[in-house]
Amino acid sequence: MTELQKTVQELVARSGIPGAVVGVLEDGRIETAAAGLANMNSGVEMTPDTLFLTGSITKVWTTTLLMSLVEQGLVDLDAPVKRYLPDLVLGEPEAAEALAVRHLVTHTTGTDASDLIADVGDGDEAIANWMPLLRDVGQLFAPGEYFSYSNAGFVLAGRIIEVVTGEGFSTAMRRRLFAPLGLERSMFTAKEAILHRMAIGHSPGSGGMVPSKLFMMPACLGPAGTTLITSVHDTLTFVGSHLPALASAKRLLSLESVDRMAAHHLDFPVPGTGSVGLSWLRKQYGDRVVLTHGGGSYGGVAMVGVVPDTSAAYIAFANGGAASMPFHKGLEEALLQDRFGLPAPVAPDLSGPAPEPSRYHGRYVCWGCELTVTGDGDALSYRARFTDPVLGRNRSDPPPVRLRPIGARGLALADHPDQPPFAFGVGDDGAGHPEFLSLMDRLVRRTGDH
């Protein structure tokens, strides 16, 4: 048994998830490992060739295809989006005029539509049908002002790909990315995936893990990460094309474009939490940069890590819903630190005296969700309520969470202060409150008192 196989088996057992599959690329060689079950309904085992929904890791694939069009002179990153999508209408017209292509793939659109989902069809028309929904969406901030994780920008990038190539998004990906890289186990439909061993998601329940009743999120968000199904081998072949030091890699982009995608574009709003390139999320491990991205599906979580100054990378998928996160955290340490020799990751900046809890009191709103922060003794009570029926489908509002200020910006779980910060305050609204809460790399604007 290899060390990787042993690690994966131990982490699956420790986290209590149904299964996981992992691939490691190092010095041009791919090593794989799998453990547990791919599907508790059928009892089929997880194996190294099991397919999985890669979720938002798709954003890196979408940006790579977009950059190939940039290299061909068909797209300009600094051009207005309306050059390619003249029918684009946003809730604030001046934002639509200011929006550049670069903003779409750096999470800097400012458009409050990260999780805007609707049933607008499953075919190639889905993305075009989704666009009119943006006319009712406001802005969190002016384009380019902040980083705030956004699915909407990548859907618009996918629509630009469709307009420029004259092909549906999935067709363009197959012809212009899968085929040149020789990817034979990447696809976009359950109809295709059923011909292979395929993992489904699960979530913790009262009697143990429960298989998900849903498989794929709506196709309208395909370029952001709802429909791409792939394997560890195909993913590592794709990721290898982003490793300049890997001489044997198949290339879709020039090394100059690879470097542009990996290069620093904008710091995250919270010091010490990272920065963004072109789609890549950049995390510091000492003085080393790791390109990362996660991807969620119904009950599944995928994670990719790339060390661009070496020839090392990994991809992992676990199908235990929220219980997958301890698996991924343990694997990250085992691979990036123990195997690849990186130092510990840089921790968020939690320096400075903690403000009075009342600083965070208020109502915070983003598309599909309303957050309320109120007093709870010497702590805070945080409540979230879904306001969009699609976003809240098949799940109830989360239970209240007790929070406590930590440092000048942080909010920690009051009953678990040793865990990473739950949220951060960003900016100041001029009245002693933060302008935004930063939650899971998303900014949520404070709109007033609760």
Beta strands, then each sheet from edge to edge (+ up, - down):
strand 1: 19-26
strand 2: 29-39
strand 3: 44-45
strand 4: 52-53
strand 5: 202-205
strand 6: 208-211
strand 7: 229-230
strand 8: 266-267
strand 9: 275-276
strand 10: 281-285
strand 11: 288-297
strand 12: 300-307
strand 13: 312-318
strand 14: 362-366
strand 15: 369-376
strand 16: 379-386
strand 17: 401-406
strand 18: 410-413
strand 19: 423-426
strand 20: 436-439
strand 21: 442-448
sheet 1: 3+ 2- 1+ 13- 12+ 11- 10+ 9- 8+
sheet 2: 4+ 7-
sheet 3: 5+ 6-
sheet 4: 14+ 15- 16+ 17- 18+ 19- 20+ 21- 14+
end
